Amino acid sequence: MDGKCAIVTGAARGIGLATADLFREAGWRVAMVDRDSAELARAEASRGDALALARDVSNPQDVDAIMRETAAWAGRIDALVNNAGVAEFGPIEDCDFEMWRRVMATNLDGVFLCTQAATPYLKETAGAVVNIASISGLRASTLRVAYGTSKAAVIHLTRQQAAELGEYGIRCNAVCPGPVRTKLAMAVHTQEIIDAYHDAIPLNRYGSEREIAEVICFLCSDKASYVTGQVIAADGGFESTGVGLPALRR
Ligand SMILES: NC(=O)c1ccc[n+]([C@@H]2O[C@H](COP(=O)([O-])OP(=O)(O)OC[C@H]3O[C@@H](n4cnc5c(N)ncnc54)[C@H](O)[C@@H]3O)[C@@H](O)[C@H]2O)c1
């Protein structure tokens, strides 16, 4: 088969769904992976050209099946977008080991497992990996001991992957979104938090799913053929601000 093929994890909604749609618009074949089978079925209903795989990225057997079934369907794997993620926020003293493991299992183990299992296929195509980290992996904050640490680890894992897989022509980059109004974010963002983000972000607003997807798809495309090992914040300038004290503004 001729068409390039991307796997997008966590594709039933939010940033993953927008990324799957952008790939489809560009003529790619897309395997949409999500463990929420009901939400995935809803997304698939209007996307008959995509392959829907109801799988869990933190389960090694599921991950092997994702790669096998996608390769059988498309004949190739050109890009892997490790987007599936969970956010559970709380003070350090309230983060029990089960919560820590739930966050790490999807956000970190999932990225490791999927990339490892995709590597033989990506070697064939000199393909690309994009890991979705977060602004919370670049800047520490309260309540994010598990989430922020998982995302910081994903940033370093990306560099490990780029260093080792570059000799096969496989490029690995990370995208760090700032706040986007998805189900994941809205479960933990109150109106007060939304207003505070608007105030702290130079562009004074949240990003859209589509704006994040554009960066992801660029990094998977041939236009980024000499870009690997990079961490790109799509965050309205949030990460670039150092001493952003409101009192220092005019
Ligand atoms: N929305 C934001 O503000 C924001 C900011 C920074 C980073 N991110 C990151 O972007 C990514 C996408 O987030 P979103 O906001 O679109 O969230 P979302 O909750 O809307 O979508 C995430 C999807 O991943 C799926 N998923 C979760 N665990 C999974 C697993 N183990 N296996 C398979 N699927 C699984 C969920 O079912 C869901 O459909 C996440 O990695 C998140 O951490 C989001």
The ligand as an SDF file (V2000), in Angstrom:
LIG
                    3D

 44 48  0  0  0  0  0  0  0  0999 V2000
   -5.5620   19.3060   27.7080 N   0  0  0  0  0  0  0  0  0  0  0  0
   -4.4990   19.8950   28.2460 C   0  0  0  0  0  0  0  0  0  0  0  0
   -4.6010   20.9960   28.7910 O   0  0  0  0  0  0  0  0  0  0  0  0
   -3.1510   19.2220   28.1680 C   0  0  0  0  0  0  0  0  0  0  0  0
   -2.0310   19.9800   28.5210 C   0  0  0  0  0  0  0  0  0  0  0  0
   -0.7790   19.3810   28.4750 C   0  0  0  0  0  0  0  0  0  0  0  0
   -0.6540   18.0680   28.0590 C   0  0  0  0  0  0  0  0  0  0  0  0
   -1.7520   17.3530   27.7240 N   0  0  0  0  0  0  0  0  0  0  0  0
   -1.5550   15.9510   27.2920 C   0  0  0  0  0  0  0  0  0  0  0  0
   -2.1560   15.7480   26.0220 O   0  0  0  0  0  0  0  0  0  0  0  0
   -2.5480   14.3840   25.9020 C   0  0  0  0  0  0  0  0  0  0  0  0
   -4.0020   14.3230   25.4540 C   0  0  0  0  0  0  0  0  0  0  0  0
   -4.8020   14.9120   26.4580 O   0  0  0  0  0  0  0  0  0  0  0  0
   -6.2780   15.4740   26.2410 P   0  0  0  0  0  0  0  0  0  0  0  0
   -6.3340   16.7540   26.9610 O   0  0  0  0  0  0  0  0  0  0  0  0
   -6.6730   15.4110   24.8150 O   0  0  0  0  0  0  0  0  0  0  0  0
   -7.0740   14.4030   27.1410 O   0  0  0  0  0  0  0  0  0  0  0  0
   -8.4330   13.5980   26.9690 P   0  0  0  0  0  0  0  0  0  0  0  0
   -8.7280   13.0490   28.3130 O   0  0  0  0  0  0  0  0  0  0  0  0
   -9.4740   14.4140   26.2730 O   0  0  0  0  0  0  0  0  0  0  0  0
   -7.9970   12.4080   25.9800 O   0  0  0  0  0  0  0  0  0  0  0  0
   -7.1040   11.4190   26.3840 C   0  0  0  0  0  0  0  0  0  0  0  0
   -7.5570   10.0870   25.8010 C   0  0  0  0  0  0  0  0  0  0  0  0
   -6.5790    9.0930   26.1830 O   0  0  0  0  0  0  0  0  0  0  0  0
   -7.2850    7.9120   26.5080 C   0  0  0  0  0  0  0  0  0  0  0  0
   -6.4540    7.0790   27.3890 N   0  0  0  0  0  0  0  0  0  0  0  0
   -6.0760    7.3450   28.6650 C   0  0  0  0  0  0  0  0  0  0  0  0
   -5.3390    6.3430   29.1520 N   0  0  0  0  0  0  0  0  0  0  0  0
   -5.2250    5.4260   28.1640 C   0  0  0  0  0  0  0  0  0  0  0  0
   -4.5840    4.1550   28.0720 C   0  0  0  0  0  0  0  0  0  0  0  0
   -3.8930    3.6430   29.1040 N   0  0  0  0  0  0  0  0  0  0  0  0
   -4.6650    3.4800   26.9030 N   0  0  0  0  0  0  0  0  0  0  0  0
   -5.3650    3.9680   25.8570 C   0  0  0  0  0  0  0  0  0  0  0  0
   -6.0070    5.1630   25.8970 N   0  0  0  0  0  0  0  0  0  0  0  0
   -5.9420    5.8730   27.0370 C   0  0  0  0  0  0  0  0  0  0  0  0
   -8.5680    8.3880   27.1840 C   0  0  0  0  0  0  0  0  0  0  0  0
   -9.5650    7.3720   27.1680 O   0  0  0  0  0  0  0  0  0  0  0  0
   -8.9100    9.6110   26.3440 C   0  0  0  0  0  0  0  0  0  0  0  0
   -9.7810    9.2950   25.2710 O   0  0  0  0  0  0  0  0  0  0  0  0
   -2.2950   13.7440   27.2670 C   0  0  0  0  0  0  0  0  0  0  0  0
   -1.0640   13.0400   27.2330 O   0  0  0  0  0  0  0  0  0  0  0  0
   -2.2060   14.9370   28.2030 C   0  0  0  0  0  0  0  0  0  0  0  0
   -1.4330   14.6560   29.3580 O   0  0  0  0  0  0  0  0  0  0  0  0
   -3.0130   17.9000   27.7520 C   0  0  0  0  0  0  0  0  0  0  0  0
  1  2  1  0
  2  3  2  0
  2  4  1  0
  4  5  1  0
  4 44  2  0
  5  6  2  0
  6  7  1  0
  7  8  2  0
  8  9  1  0
  8 44  1  0
  9 10  1  0
  9 42  1  0
 10 11  1  0
 11 12  1  0
 11 40  1  0
 12 13  1  0
 13 14  1  0
 14 15  2  0
 14 16  1  0
 14 17  1  0
 17 18  1  0
 18 19  2  0
 18 20  1  0
 18 21  1  0
 21 22  1  0
 22 23  1  0
 23 24  1  0
 23 38  1  0
 24 25  1  0
 25 26  1  0
 25 36  1  0
 26 27  1  0
 26 35  1  0
 27 28  2  0
 28 29  1  0
 29 30  1  0
 29 35  2  0
 30 31  1  0
 30 32  2  0
 32 33  1  0
 33 34  2  0
 34 35  1  0
 36 37  1  0
 36 38  1  0
 38 39  1  0
 40 41  1  0
 40 42  1  0
 42 43  1  0
M  CHG  2   8   1  16  -1
M  END
$$$$
